[in-house]
Amino acid sequence: MSQFKRKDALIKLLQENGEIRVTDLSKFFRVSKNTIRRDLEKLENEGLLQKVHGGAILSFNSLGYDIPYKKRENSFKLEKVEIGRLGASIIKNGDSIILDIGTTTYQIAKNLALSKKRITVITNAINIVNVLGGIPEIELIFSGGTYKEAVKGCSGFYAEEFFSHIHVDKLFLSCGGINFEKGIMNPNSYEINVKRNMIKSAKEVILVAHHEKIGKPSFAILSPLDILNVFITDKGIPLEIVAEFEKRGIQVLH
């Protein structure tokens, strides 16, 4: 296969899966890992992808919520499953929690569905409602609002109003990127006010994101990092990054 055809195939695989790994691509195309790395570097220079440790993800220009939900759900899925288990494990009987829209918070919900914990769950995500609805131990409250299929959840005026009138023990917040200078970032602006009201309503703010989101650009600035109490991520986070969070008084669970 020529280099040009391989590059087209790489982009197609990336669009289908949300992420690609050098090791897998080397086997798939039967070329060396260095060849794949050179291909990825060229595509990154063209603005078509963003290199991450061990592979690549869609570039900032392509990373909005126009990517189909299923593709985002499958991107870094093992890491999200790991975070989901850890997130659910710190929820206690009697807790009231908010689960934000997101493919990682969805994994927390899946774990809670099996936990038998007596809790109150408030969410603006319809897929989380579908997972937790009908479980007798869980009091489930849905915010309502303007529904967007791309994120499987609600935003807009009614959702913003709803979250401005409640108080909970824990918020599990999702994001598009984390920057130590700019703070917590999101790939779209229409969720920002809802998320800010969630933050104001919570006694403890817990950010959930895989470690590749650290240093990754995203469209809209949500909040400075100092609003966080806890950051839950996967085991791949470098120790020096853990130290950077802890220096800011943020507990890191991984």
C-alpha positions in Angstrom: 0.0 0.0 0.0 1.3 3.4 -0.9 2.0 6.1 1.7 -1.0 8.2 0.4 -3.4 5.3 0.6 -2.2 4.4 4.0 -2.7 7.9 5.3 -6.3 7.9 4.0 -6.8 4.6 5.7 -5.4 5.9 8.9 -7.8 8.8 8.9 -10.7 6.5 8.2 -9.7 4.2 11.1 -9.4 7.2 13.4 -12.9 8.6 12.4 -14.4 5.1 13.0 -12.7 4.5 16.4 -11.9 7.8 17.9 -8.3 6.8 18.6 -5.6 4.7 16.9 -2.6 2.9 18.4 0.9 2.6 16.8 1.3 -1.1 17.7 -2.1 -2.0 16.2 -1.5 0.0 13.0 2.0 -1.5 12.5 0.5 -5.0 12.5 -2.5 -3.9 10.4 -0.5 -2.3 7.7 2.5 -4.6 8.0 5.0 -1.8 8.3 7.4 -0.7 11.1 6.3 1.3 14.1 8.6 4.1 13.0 6.9 4.2 9.6 3.5 4.6 11.4 5.0 7.3 13.7 6.2 9.3 10.6 2.7 9.0 9.1 1.1 10.3 12.2 3.5 13.1 12.5 2.7 14.2 8.9 -1.0 14.0 9.6 -0.6 16.0 12.8 1.3 18.7 10.9 -1.7 18.8 8.5 -4.0 19.3 11.4 -5.9 16.0 10.9 -5.0 14.4 14.2 -3.3 14.9 17.5 -0.5 12.5 18.6 -0.8 11.1 22.1 1.4 8.6 23.9 1.3 5.3 21.9 -1.0 6.6 19.2 -3.3 9.4 18.1 -6.7 10.9 18.5 -8.8 13.2 16.4 -7.5 16.7 16.2 -9.0 19.7 18.1 -10.6 20.8 14.8 -12.4 17.4 14.7 -12.9 16.8 18.3 -16.3 18.5 18.9 -19.4 16.7 19.8 -20.3 16.2 16.1 -18.4 12.9 16.5 -21.0 10.2 16.9 -21.6 9.3 20.5 -20.7 5.6 19.9 -17.3 6.5 18.6 -16.5 8.7 21.6 -17.8 5.9 23.9 -15.3 3.4 22.3 -12.4 5.9 22.5 -10.2 5.0 25.5 -12.9 2.6 26.6 -10.7 0.5 29.0 -9.5 3.7 30.8 -13.1 4.9 31.1 -14.3 1.5 32.5 -11.4 1.7 35.0 -12.4 5.3 36.0 -16.1 4.2 36.2 -15.3 1.5 38.8 -13.2 3.9 40.9 -15.7 6.7 40.8 -18.6 4.4 41.9 -16.4 3.0 44.7 -16.2 6.4 46.5 -20.0 6.9 46.6 -21.5 6.1 50.0 -24.9 5.0 51.0 -27.1 8.1 51.5 -25.1 10.3 49.1 -26.7 12.6 46.7 -24.8 13.0 43.5 -24.8 14.6 40.1 -23.7 12.6 37.1 -22.8 15.0 34.3 -23.2 14.2 30.6 -20.3 12.1 29.3 -19.1 8.7 28.3 -17.0 8.4 31.5 -19.8 9.3 33.8 -21.9 6.7 32.0 -19.4 4.1 33.2 -19.9 5.3 36.7 -23.7 4.8 36.3 -23.2 1.3 35.0 -21.3 0.4 38.1 -23.9 2.0 40.4 -26.6 0.0 38.7 -25.0 -3.2 40.2 -24.0 -1.7 43.6 -27.2 -1.9 45.6 -26.3 1.5 47.2 -29.1 3.7 48.5 -28.4 7.0 46.9 -30.0 9.9 45.0 -28.7 10.4 41.5 -29.4 13.6 39.6 -28.4 13.8 35.9 -29.0 15.6 32.6 -28.0 12.5 30.6 -30.7 10.3 29.1 -28.4 7.3 28.7 -27.7 7.4 32.5 -31.5 7.6 33.1 -31.9 4.5 31.0 -29.2 2.6 33.0 -30.4 3.6 36.5 -34.2 3.9 36.0 -36.2 1.3 37.9 -33.5 0.4 40.4 -35.4 0.5 43.8 -32.4 1.6 45.8 -31.7 4.6 43.6 -33.8 7.8 43.7 -33.4 9.1 40.2 -34.0 12.7 39.2 -33.7 13.9 35.6 -33.1 17.7 35.0 -34.9 18.0 31.6 -33.9 20.7 29.2 -33.1 20.9 25.5 -32.1 17.4 24.3 -29.1 16.9 22.1 -28.6 13.4 20.6 -24.9 13.9 20.0 -24.3 14.0 23.7 -27.3 12.0 24.9 -28.3 14.7 27.3 -29.9 18.1 28.0 -28.6 21.6 28.3 -30.2 25.1 27.8 -32.3 27.3 30.0 -34.4 24.7 31.8 -31.4 22.5 32.7 -29.5 25.6 33.9 -32.4 26.6 36.1 -32.8 23.2 37.5 -29.2 22.8 38.6 -29.3 26.3 40.2 -31.9 25.2 42.7 -30.4 22.0 44.2 -27.5 21.0 46.6 -25.7 17.7 46.5 -22.8 15.9 48.2 -20.8 15.0 45.1 -20.6 16.1 41.5 -18.9 13.9 38.9 -17.9 16.3 36.2 -16.8 15.5 32.7 -14.7 17.7 30.4 -13.0 17.9 27.0 -9.5 18.9 28.1 -7.4 19.9 31.2 -4.9 22.7 31.1 -2.9 23.8 34.1 -3.0 27.5 33.0 -6.5 27.8 31.5 -8.3 25.2 33.6 -11.0 22.8 32.8 -12.2 23.0 29.2 -15.1 21.7 27.1 -15.5 21.0 23.4 -18.7 23.0 23.1 -20.1 26.2 24.7 -23.8 25.2 25.1 -23.0 23.0 28.1 -20.9 25.5 30.0 -23.6 27.3 32.0 -25.2 24.0 33.0 -21.8 22.7 34.2 -21.1 25.9 36.1 -24.4 25.6 38.0 -23.6 21.9 38.8 -20.3 23.1 40.3 -22.0 25.7 42.4 -24.5 23.1 43.7 -22.0 20.5 44.9 -20.2 20.2 48.2 -17.5 18.1 46.5 -16.5 18.5 42.8 -14.9 15.4 41.3 -13.5 15.6 37.7 -13.4 12.3 35.8 -11.2 12.0 32.7 -8.6 9.7 31.1 -5.1 11.1 31.4 -4.7 11.8 27.7 -7.1 14.8 28.2 -4.4 16.5 30.3 -2.8 19.2 28.2 -5.3 18.6 25.4 -6.9 21.8 23.9 -10.6 22.2 23.8 -13.0 24.9 22.7 -14.5 26.6 25.8 -13.0 27.4 29.2 -15.3 26.0 31.9 -13.5 26.8 35.2 -10.2 27.1 36.9 -8.8 23.9 38.4 -9.1 25.3 42.0 -12.8 24.4 42.1 -11.8 20.7 42.1 -11.6 18.5 45.2 -10.7 15.3 43.5 -9.5 14.2 40.0 -10.2 10.6 39.0 -8.2 9.2 36.1 -6.6 6.0 34.8 -3.3 4.3 35.8 -1.5 5.8 32.8 -1.2 9.3 34.4 2.5 10.2 34.8 3.6 10.7 38.5 4.9 14.3 37.8 1.3 15.2 36.6 -0.1 13.7 39.8 2.3 15.9 41.8 1.1 18.9 39.8 -2.5 18.3 40.8 -1.6 17.6 44.4 0.5 20.8 44.6 -2.8 22.6 43.9 -4.6 20.7 46.7 -6.4 18.3 44.4 -6.5 14.7 45.4 -5.8 12.3 42.5 -7.3 8.8 42.4 -6.0 6.4 39.7 
